[in-house]
Amino acid sequence: MYNSKYKCRYNNELDDLILDNININDFEKEYLRDILYREDLLNIFSLNDENFYENLDKIIIELYNKISSNLDLRECMKIMAASLMSENEELGLCLLYSFDYMDLTHQCISELLENGTITEYNLKLLKDKINSYIIN
């Protein structure tokens, strides 16, 4: 089950400020951010460490079926898949949950699932992020 109410923390400015005020090195900060990312990913998909890998394929397929009517998201999935020389949109959806994109992807998909639409602002943030990494 997709948790559209969940708010990602791994890329949160407040958490960045907290990490900057703790006397730890950059490696340790990135390690903590990775832990937050993993927790966010598990919470978004309502999973835990034990059932993550065995259920991920099924969850991605179910999510894809729910959102595939949105042409903007499909375009994003195609771009991401093409970055690995693939046309598989489900693979593109998985890639949208990688570290660099997950917070923006989650925001867009949550809006779509809750409201049936994605705000232009959030969609532009996601597309700009994809374009800044993939196209360049």
Protein Blocks (a to p, Z undefined) as FASTA:
>chain_A
ZZfkbccfklgfklmmmmmmpccdfklmmmmmmmmmmmmmmmmnopafklmmmmmmmmmm
mmmmmmmmpmklmmmmmmmmmmnopabfklmmmmmmgmklmmmmmmmmmmmmmnopacfk
lmmmmmmmmmmmmmZZ
